C-alpha cells in the first residue's frame, strides 16, 4: 500500500478501516504506480470464510491486500477487540462501485468484470455502459472450471488481452479469493477487487437493499427476507460459528501471550 495504514485485528483477522474516498485513492495510486493491489471485503460471512477457507485467509494476509470493512458487524467486532473504527469506515462495495465507474471513466481506466451468470454479466456490463458510455469495459461470466489448467489459462489470457487497470471478480466468497490467489502473478492488472454478488444488484437480478439499512447494520435482514432459501444459513447459523471461532482464537492468543511472558521473565 502507498502508506502505513491503520490495521484493526479481530482475533488475528486483520482489516484496514478506510472511507470510500480512501479506498478509491488506494486504487488510483496502485494504477498510477502499476503496483499489484488486491482489495478484499470483510463482512460476517467473510469472517466465517476466514476460518473455513485457507485461500481466503491467505489472501487476507498477503502484503498486497487491502481488507476493507463491508458490514457493520465487523465495525462492532473491531471495536470489541479494541480497534478504533467508525461507521464511516464501513465501505460496502454496493456503495462505492458507482463511484469507481465514474472515476474510471474520468481517468481513462479500463475495467474488466469476471463472475456471475452470463445474464448477470451481460446486464451488469449494460449498466456500466449506461452509467458511463465512454468507459472501456468488458467481461465474462464466472462459470468455468478454475482447476482445469487449459480453461483457467484461457480466462487469464482473455483478461490480459483486454489490458484492464481494474479487474472486478465476483464469484462468491471463497471461490473468488482462491482464484485471485492462484492467478495474481499471472494477471497483468494492477488492481483486483472482489465483488461477491454486488453485480447482481446493479444488473437487476436481485432487489437492492435500501441504502439506509447499511449504516444501521440491517442489510442482512433485508436479504434474508428477500431470499430466505439462499441466506438462512449465512445469517442464522454462521454467526454462531463465528462466535465460537473468535472465542477459541482469543483464548489461544491469551494463552500464547502468557507463555511468552513466562519465558521473558
N, C-alpha and C positions, 0 to 999 in steps of 0.2 A: 504494500500500500504506500501511498505517497507521503504519509506522515504517521507518527506514532499515534495510534488511535486507542481511546479508552476501551478496555475489554472487560466485559462482565462475565462472571462464571456462575453457572448453575450446577453445583456439584461436579465440576470438571468440564461441563459442556460450555464452550465459550460462545459469546455473542458480542457484536460490535454495535452498541446503540448509536444510531445516527438518524438525522432527519432525512426526508426525501430529497431535499436540496443537497445535503452532504453526499447522499448515495449517487446522485446524478453527477456530482463533481468528481467522485471517485471514478466513475465510468469514463468521464471526459478525460481525466488525467491518464488513465490506462490506454485509451485510444491514442491520445497525443504522443505518449511515450512508446507505443506499440509494446506494451508490457502486459503479460498474462494476468488477468484478474477474473476469478470466479466469484459470483455473487450467489449466495445460498440463503433462502429464507428459513427462519426457525419459528415454528409455532408449536402447539402442544403435540400435534401429530408428529412433527419433526423431532421433538424431544423423545417421543416413543421410538421413532425410527433410529435415533442416535444410539439407543440401547439395543436395538434388534438387528441393525444392518451395518456391517463392517465398512462397506463402501461409503455410506452416508457419514459415518463417524470419521473415516479417514479424510474425506473431502473437507469436512468442517475444520479439521486440524491442519490442513495444508496451509503453508505460509502465504500462498497466493489467493486465499479465500477470504472474502468479507462476508460475515454472517449477520444479516440484518434481521431485526425482530419483526415477525409477521404475525403478531397476535398479542392481545392484552394479557393473556395468561402468562406469556413469557416476561412481560414487563413486571407483573406482580411477583413472579417467582424470582426474577433477578433481584428485586428489592428485598425479598425474603432472605436471599442469600447474601445480602449486604451490598448489592450493586446500586449505583446512582443512575437510575433510569427513569425518564419521564414518559408520559403518554404520547408526547410529540415525537418520541423516538420509536414509536410503533409504525413501521413503514411497510404496510401490505402492498404487494405488487399490483393489486387492482387499483390502488390509489395513484401509484407513480408511473404505471405503464403508459397512460396517455401523454404524460409529460416527457417520458423518454422518447416517444414517437415524435413529439414536437421538436425536441432538441436534436434528434437525429436528422430530421428534415432541414432544420436550420443550419446544422454543421456539415451536412452532406454525408452523414454516416450511412453505411449500407447495413441493412438488417436482415437476418435470416431466422426463420421460425421453424422449429422442429418439434413435432409432437401432436397429440390428439388424433382423432379420426380424420379421414380425408375431408368429410363435410365440414368439420370444425375448422380444419386448417384453411380450407377454401374461404369459408365465411369470415374467419379471422383475418386473413390477408385482405379480403374485400373491405373490412372495417378499417384496417390500417391505411389502405389506399384512399378511402373516402375521407379519412381524417387529414391525411397529408398526401395529396395527389402527386407531389414531386418526390416522395420518399422512394428510395431504391430498396425494394423489399421482395423477398422470395421465401419459399418454404416447402416443406413436405410433411406428410403425416408421420406418426411415430410407430406405425405398425410394420416393423421389420425385426428380424432376428438379430439382436445385438451381439449374440455369441457366435454367429456364423461369420467367419473371417471375411469371406468374399462380400457378403451383403453389408457388413459393418464398414468395410473399406470403401465400398461404393457410396455409402451415405457420407462419409468423411470427405471423399473426393468431390462429391457434388457441392458440399458446403464450401470447401476451399476454392472450388472453381468460381463460386459467386463472389469471393473475396469480401466477406462481411466484416464490419467493425464490431458488430454486436450479434451474438448468437443467443436466441431465446430457446430454452429447452423445457418443454412442458410434457413430460412423460410420466408424471406421478412420482411422488416422493419415494426414494429408494432406487427405482429404476433409472431416473434421470441423473441422480448423483453417481450411480455406478457407471453409467455411460460416459459422463464427463470425466470421471477419474481415469477410465480406461483410455480415453481419446484426447485428453487435454494437450498432450505433447505432439499429437498428430495434426491438431487443428491450427490452421493459420488464422487465428482470430484473437484479438487482444482481450475482448470482454465476453464472457459466457455467463449468462444468468439463468437460474432455474425459475420456472414459471408455474409449475404444478398444473392446476386446471384453470389458471387465470384466463387463457384464451377462450375457454368455453363461455365465459360471461360476455366477453366482447363479441363473440360470434353469435350470441343469442341462443345458444344451445341449452343454457340453464338460466334461471332468473338471477339477476344481480341483487345481492343483499343491499338494503338501504344503507347508504354510507354513514348515517348517524349511528348505526349499530356497532361499527368497528371500534371507536373510542370507548364505547360502553362495555366492550367485551362480549357482545351478544350475537355476533355474526354466526357463530356455531349453531345457535338456536334456530335462526332463520334457515340455515342449510338442513338441519335435522328435520324440521317441519316440512320443508320443501321436498326432501327426498330421504325419508327415513330408512328405506332399504339400503341405500348407499352409505349413509352416515351413522347408523345406530351404533355400530361397533366403535367407530372412531371417537364419538362424543360421549358414549355411555359406558364403555368398557375400558378403553385405552387410558383415560385419566387415572383410574385406579392402579393400573400397572405402572404408570409414570410415577405415581406417589411412592410405590414400593421401590422402584429403581432409585429414586432420589434419596429415600431414607437409607437404602443399602449403601449407596455411593458416599453419602455424607458420613455414615458410620465408619466406612473403610478409611476415608480421608482423616477423620479424627484419630483413629487407631494408629494410622501411619505417622501422624504428627506426634503422637505420644511416644511412639518408639524412637523417632528422631530426637525428641527432647531428652529421652533417657540416654541415648548414645552420646549426645553432645555434652551432657552433664557428667 
